[in-house]
Amino acid sequence: MMLSRPSVYLVLLFSVFVRFSANAASDPEIDRLLKKLPPPEKLVQADERVIRVNDPALRDPLLKQLEAATNAKQAKRALALSRQLVARYPSSAAANYFAGYFAADQKRYAEASNAFRKALAVQPQFVIAHYYLGYVEWELRHYSNAMQHLRQVTKLEPRASAGWAVRSLCAEMIGARQESVMAARRLVELEPGTAAAWIRLAMAENNAGNHDAAVKALNKAVSLERSTKHKKKK
């Protein structure tokens, strides 16, 4: 099925969701977990949480060049093009989002943060901008700031597993251990058959001093891993 151009750019937009998740994960079990989560395109909905289809930046010819640069892995050119797009549409959430994404890709985190904040000023409920701004703040080791945006992600998309996974991990970084447990419990509700989700819960419970609960969660993870290996042998 052919996608319209706005649809193509929605897919491009949300394809970064998993990339952030992997980059933000500082412990191996989260990286394993996020590779198993549902595709980020499931977050696309026709409301203020996503990019507006009528955003003028989505109709600009520069996007064809931006897409080509992305496909050719020309990161510096992509950043330059995204800056041009913002210059043309300074009040566009889409343009500012792309500028933020490609700046972050070049580790220009201050520039990325500024761009994502501008996107959110236009669309306060733009969930992927909250998510990626959380990534930028994480990279800057501003974990408290990152948590503000991760909380918004789980509020706006409560069934997005990756949001709860990273929120649990980030909560540990700021010493909010009970919040980390809460987020991890929500994660296993959404991903009951994923061993890595139970490992995240086991770590959160253990760090909160809930050792019996940690052992139970770890045993569940081991059981799921064994079941998976058994199925693969058949």
VEXDREN-2710 file (C-alpha; in Angstrom, 1 decimal):
% VEXDREN-2710
k/r/px/py/pz
1/MET/0.0/0.0/0.0
2/MET/1.4/3.4/-1.0
3/LEU/1.6/6.0/1.8
4/SER/0.8/9.7/1.3
5/ARG/3.8/12.0/1.8
6/PRO/2.5/13.1/5.3
7/SER/2.3/9.5/6.2
8/VAL/5.8/8.8/5.1
9/TYR/7.1/11.5/7.3
10/LEU/5.0/10.3/10.3
11/VAL/6.8/6.9/9.9
12/LEU/10.2/8.7/9.7
13/LEU/9.3/10.7/12.7
14/PHE/8.3/7.8/14.9
15/SER/11.2/5.6/13.7
16/VAL/13.5/7.4/16.1
17/PHE/11.4/6.2/19.1
18/VAL/13.3/2.9/19.3
19/ARG/16.6/4.6/18.6
20/PHE/16.2/6.8/21.7
21/SER/15.2/3.8/23.7
22/ALA/18.3/1.9/22.9
23/ASN/20.6/4.9/23.4
24/ALA/19.0/5.8/26.8
25/ALA/19.4/2.3/28.1
26/SER/22.4/2.1/30.4
27/ASP/21.9/-1.5/31.5
28/PRO/21.8/-4.5/29.1
29/GLU/18.4/-5.8/30.0
30/ILE/16.6/-2.6/29.0
31/ASP/18.4/-2.7/25.6
32/ARG/17.1/-6.2/25.1
33/LEU/13.7/-5.3/26.2
34/LEU/13.2/-2.3/24.0
35/LYS/14.2/-4.3/20.9
36/LYS/11.2/-6.5/21.6
37/LEU/8.6/-3.8/22.1
38/PRO/5.8/-3.0/19.7
39/PRO/6.8/-0.7/16.7
40/PRO/6.7/3.0/17.5
41/GLU/4.3/3.6/14.7
42/LYS/1.6/2.4/17.0
43/LEU/1.9/5.7/18.8
44/VAL/0.6/7.6/15.7
45/GLN/-2.9/9.0/16.3
46/ALA/-4.9/11.8/14.8
47/ASP/-4.6/14.3/17.7
48/GLU/-2.3/16.7/19.4
49/ARG/0.1/14.0/20.5
50/VAL/1.5/13.7/17.0
51/ILE/2.7/15.9/14.3
52/ARG/-0.1/17.8/12.6
53/VAL/-0.8/16.6/9.0
54/ASN/-1.5/20.2/8.0
55/ASP/1.8/21.4/9.3
56/PRO/3.2/23.5/6.4
57/ALA/6.7/22.2/6.8
58/LEU/5.5/18.8/5.7
59/ARG/4.7/20.1/2.2
60/ASP/8.0/21.8/1.7
61/PRO/10.3/20.4/-1.1
62/LEU/13.2/20.5/1.4
63/LEU/11.7/17.3/2.9
64/LYS/12.5/15.3/-0.2
65/GLN/16.1/16.4/0.2
66/LEU/16.0/15.7/3.9
67/GLU/14.7/12.2/3.2
68/ALA/17.4/11.6/0.6
69/ALA/20.1/12.8/3.0
70/THR/18.8/10.5/5.7
71/ASN/18.7/7.5/3.4
72/ALA/22.2/8.2/2.2
73/LYS/23.3/8.6/5.9
74/GLN/24.6/12.1/5.2
75/ALA/24.1/13.3/8.8
76/LYS/25.7/16.7/8.5
77/ARG/23.7/17.5/5.3
78/ALA/20.5/16.4/7.1
79/LEU/21.2/18.7/9.9
80/ALA/21.9/21.6/7.6
81/LEU/18.6/21.0/5.7
82/SER/16.6/20.8/8.9
83/ARG/18.0/24.1/10.0
84/GLN/16.9/25.6/6.6
85/LEU/13.4/24.1/7.3
86/VAL/13.2/25.8/10.6
87/ALA/14.3/29.1/9.1
88/ARG/11.4/28.9/6.7
89/TYR/8.9/27.7/9.3
90/PRO/10.0/28.9/12.8
91/SER/6.6/28.1/14.3
92/SER/6.3/24.6/12.8
93/ALA/6.4/21.7/15.3
94/ALA/7.5/19.4/12.6
95/ALA/10.4/21.6/11.4
96/ASN/11.7/22.1/15.0
97/TYR/11.3/18.4/15.7
98/PHE/13.5/17.4/12.7
99/ALA/16.0/20.1/13.6
100/GLY/16.2/18.7/17.2
101/TYR/16.5/15.1/16.0
102/PHE/19.3/15.8/13.6
103/ALA/21.1/18.0/16.1
104/ALA/20.9/15.3/18.7
105/ASP/22.2/12.8/16.1
106/GLN/25.3/15.0/15.9
107/LYS/25.5/15.2/19.7
108/ARG/24.7/18.9/19.5
109/TYR/22.5/18.5/22.6
110/ALA/22.1/22.2/23.5
111/GLU/20.8/23.0/20.0
112/ALA/18.6/19.9/20.1
113/SER/17.1/20.8/23.4
114/ASN/16.3/24.3/22.1
115/ALA/14.6/22.9/19.0
116/PHE/12.5/20.3/20.9
117/ARG/11.4/22.9/23.4
118/LYS/10.2/25.1/20.5
119/ALA/8.3/22.2/19.1
120/LEU/6.6/21.7/22.4
121/ALA/5.8/25.3/22.7
122/VAL/3.8/24.9/19.6
123/GLN/2.3/21.5/20.5
124/PRO/2.6/20.9/24.3
125/GLN/1.2/17.3/24.0
126/PHE/3.6/16.3/21.1
127/VAL/4.6/13.0/22.7
128/ILE/7.6/12.1/20.6
129/ALA/9.1/15.6/21.3
130/HIS/8.8/14.9/25.0
131/TYR/10.4/11.5/24.5
132/TYR/13.4/12.8/22.6
133/LEU/13.8/15.8/24.8
134/GLY/14.0/13.3/27.6
135/TYR/16.8/11.6/25.7
136/VAL/18.7/14.9/25.2
137/GLU/18.4/15.7/28.9
138/TRP/19.5/12.1/29.7
139/GLU/22.6/12.5/27.6
140/LEU/23.4/15.8/29.4
141/ARG/22.9/13.9/32.7
142/HIS/20.1/16.1/33.6
143/TYR/18.1/13.2/34.9
144/SER/15.5/15.2/36.8
145/ASN/14.7/17.2/33.7
146/ALA/14.6/14.0/31.7
147/MET/12.1/12.5/34.1
148/GLN/9.7/15.5/33.6
149/HIS/9.4/14.6/29.9
150/LEU/9.3/10.8/30.5
151/ARG/6.4/11.3/32.8
152/GLN/4.6/13.2/30.1
153/VAL/5.2/10.3/27.7
154/THR/3.6/7.8/30.0
155/LYS/0.7/10.2/30.7
156/LEU/0.1/10.9/27.0
157/GLU/0.7/7.3/25.9
158/PRO/0.1/5.1/28.9
159/ARG/0.1/1.9/26.8
160/ALA/3.6/2.6/25.2
161/SER/5.8/0.1/26.9
162/ALA/9.1/1.8/26.2
163/GLY/8.0/4.9/28.0
164/TRP/7.5/2.9/31.3
165/ALA/10.7/1.0/30.8
166/VAL/12.9/4.1/30.5
167/ARG/10.9/6.0/33.2
168/SER/11.7/3.1/35.6
169/LEU/15.3/3.3/34.8
170/CYS/15.5/7.1/35.0
171/ALA/13.6/7.1/38.3
172/GLU/16.4/5.0/39.7
173/MET/19.0/7.6/38.5
174/ILE/17.3/10.3/40.6
175/GLY/16.7/8.1/43.6
176/ALA/13.0/7.8/43.1
177/ARG/13.0/4.1/43.8
178/GLN/9.2/3.7/44.5
179/GLU/8.4/5.4/41.3
180/SER/10.9/3.1/39.5
181/VAL/9.0/0.1/41.0
182/MET/5.6/1.6/40.0
183/ALA/6.8/2.1/36.4
184/ALA/8.3/-1.4/36.2
185/ARG/5.1/-2.9/37.5
186/ARG/3.2/-1.1/34.8
187/LEU/5.7/-2.3/32.3
188/VAL/5.1/-6.0/33.1
189/GLU/1.4/-5.4/32.9
190/LEU/1.9/-4.3/29.4
191/GLU/4.6/-6.9/28.5
192/PRO/3.8/-10.0/30.7
193/GLY/5.4/-12.4/28.3
194/THR/8.7/-10.4/27.9
195/ALA/11.5/-11.7/30.2
196/ALA/13.4/-8.4/30.0
197/ALA/10.4/-6.6/31.5
198/TRP/10.5/-8.9/34.5
199/ILE/14.3/-8.3/34.8
200/ARG/13.7/-4.6/34.9
201/LEU/11.1/-5.1/37.7
202/ALA/13.4/-7.4/39.6
203/MET/16.1/-4.7/39.5
204/ALA/13.7/-2.0/40.6
205/GLU/12.3/-4.1/43.4
206/ASN/15.8/-5.0/44.6
207/ASN/17.0/-1.4/44.6
208/ALA/13.9/-0.5/46.6
209/GLY/14.7/-3.1/49.2
210/ASN/11.8/-5.4/48.2
211/HIS/14.0/-8.5/48.0
212/ASP/11.3/-11.2/48.0
213/ALA/9.4/-9.4/45.2
214/ALA/12.7/-9.1/43.3
215/VAL/13.3/-12.8/43.6
216/LYS/9.8/-13.6/42.3
217/ALA/10.2/-11.3/39.3
218/LEU/13.6/-12.7/38.5
219/ASN/12.2/-16.3/38.7
220/LYS/9.5/-15.2/36.3
221/ALA/12.1/-13.9/33.9
222/VAL/14.1/-17.1/34.0
223/SER/10.9/-19.1/33.4
224/LEU/10.1/-17.1/30.3
225/GLU/13.6/-17.3/29.0
226/ARG/13.6/-21.1/29.4
227/SER/10.2/-21.3/27.7
228/THR/11.5/-19.2/24.8
229/LYS/14.6/-21.4/24.3
230/HIS/12.5/-24.5/24.5
231/LYS/10.2/-23.3/21.8
232/LYS/13.2/-22.4/19.6
233/LYS/14.5/-26.0/19.8
234/LYS/11.3/-27.5/18.6
END
